[in-house]
Amino acid sequence: MKKVLAIALTVLAVACGKKMDSSAYVDWLYESMPLPDSLTFDRGFWEANAAKTLEVREKMGWKVPEREFRHFVLPLRVNNETLDDFRTTYADTICARVAGMDMAEAALEINHWCHEQATYRPSDARTSSPMATMRNGLGRCGEESVLAVAALRAAGIPARQVYTPRWAHTDDNHAWVEVWVDGKWYFMGACEPEPRLNMAWFNAPVSRAMLLHTKAYGDHAGDEDVMQKTSC
């Protein structure tokens, strides 16, 4: 009976948008993660990452709503990359680099940091993990955007990978990053730093893209059109 009550209270807290404790956040991750992730890594892995995420939230003090925190900061997975220890390894380094900055300045600086770690090169279909991309120093746009999203989330800033399967003017695709700053989503080219947000080499072609999509783990209730829902 106590377990049922605890689950009910957790669901109520999520529904009301209230902050949960570390254990409840780990439970939420288990509810929304792909099955292989729950089988590949034990609960200690998720507990360590949730604890680091909550530590960063307290330290950095960004005013991130609970919805954006749960869906676009807390999850480790961005796309189909192999998961690793990126957040627990690099969160302190990234946070120290952006200490004293506002969210917009921090987002731009984190993208500079990512640019220092990797440059563009086409690779195979399976996306490498953030730390593998750093070790190689190379990655395609999908891998660079996974690295950038992982770095932004490690600093407590909501971020997501955005992908177009085809431009309107050419038979090609591209992936980049959207970052949530002070109540609004902005875009930037991953590992392609610019002096301000919403500036990238693809400004013109993206305005003619046939389709844009992103992934949100958990039952996301945002303003975006929902194209597909799965058990995750």
Disulfide bonds with the S-S distance in Angstrom:
none
